[in-house]
Amino acid sequence: MSLVCQPVLLEVLAYIPVDFTQCSYCERLLDAAEVGASVHQEIKAAYPPEIVEQAERLAAWLQELSAQYGDRLHIRVVDPQSATGFFKSLRYWIHQYPAFVVNRRKKVTGWNPADVERLLADEVSSSGGKR
């Protein structure tokens, strides 16, 4: 019997700025009219600068984690303002964001990348990525 290791699950609850895009045809039309970039810039400018900066920092860090762990890590990002995010906030008793839940058991609240990385390293090494 072969043992198949499942990836470690990292659930991230964080406020994510939304940049709405149109259908691909509309996007091409907006780009051809040279207004597409300004529309997206206007949407981004509607958010407070600290929210945009936090989201960019989080995205860069998650990309690094993904590159580091590859298939051994599954990252799921959820906005706490969504229905799913509200449910997860209640389930894990989270009141501070961003929050990180590893394998549905261990959580870190607030921006503490070192603590999350320590949890991930422990989970990957001790359980082989099994949930």
WORA-V368115 format. One line per field, one symbol per residue. ss: DSSP state (A for helix, B for strand, O for the rest). phi: phi as a letter, one per 30 degrees, with the letter a starting at -180 (. if undefined). psi: psi as a letter, one per 40 degrees, with the letter a starting at -180 (. if undefined). A space follows every 50 residues. Layout:
ss: ???
phi: ???
psi: ???
This chain:
ss: OOOOOOOBBBBBBOOOOOOOOOOAAAAAAAAAOOOAAAAAAAAAAOOOAA AAAAAAAAAAAAAAAAAAAAAABBBBBBOOOOAAAAAAAAAAOOOOOOBB BBOOOBBBBOOOAAAAAAAAAAAAAAAOOOO
phi: .cccddddcccccadcdccdcddddddddddddhbedddddddddddded ddddddddddddddddddchddbccbcbddddddddddddechcbbbdbb bchibcbbcidbedddddddddddddciidc
psi: hihhhiihhhhhhihhhhhhiiidddddddddefedddddddddeeiidd dddddddddddddddddddbeehhhhhhheeidddddddddefhehiiih hhfedhihiiggddddddddddddddeeei.
